[in-house]
Amino acid sequence: MQETKRLEDQLWPAVVVPLYQKHIRVSGEKATPMDYEALLKDAEFLNMLSFRGNLRKESTTKKREVSQQTAEVVLLIENELR
């Protein structure tokens, strides 16, 4: 999980922010693509979305595994205490 966070922390300022600034217009709380068709054709932007999505999926999977392992350890401890 620390590795995922480290990657996200590196990816955000180095890749996400520049691509966001390149393609997205922010007005108040509203963000809209400047050129939607260009955005859909930007391989770097699409790769970044895919990479971030995969990081999130991996992180979620790891969190579920750790949660399950923690529950198993708690049961073992409870059984040992009985």
C-alpha positions, -999 to +999 in steps of 0.1 A: +000+000+000+029+023+007+043+016-028+009+025-043+008+058-023+044+066-034+035+060-070+004+082-067+024+109-050+049+109-078+023+106-106+001+134-095+024+164-098+046+150-126+019+137-149-017+143-138-015+180-131+002+189-164-023+168-184-052+183-165-039+218-172-034+209-208-069+196-214-093+209-187-107+244-182-117+252-147-143+279-140-153+281-103-162+246-093-169+234-129-142+216-149-148+209-186-125+196-214-112+224-237-113+201-267-131+168-260-120+151-292-084+160-287-086+147-251-100+114-263-071+111-288-043+120-264-025+087-257-006+101-228-038+112-211-055+078-217-025+059-205-024+080-173-061+073-167-055+036-173-025+035-150-043+054-122-073+031-125-050+000-123-033+015-092-066+021-076-078-015-083-046-029-070-048-008-039-084-019-032-075-055-037-046-052-013-068-035+013-094-062+011-066-089+015-052-071+045-086-067+061-093-104+056-059-113+071-065-090+101-099-106+107-083-140+107-056-129+132-082-115+155-101-148+154-068-167+162-061-143+191-097-147+204-094-185+202-061-185+220-075-163+248-104-187+253 
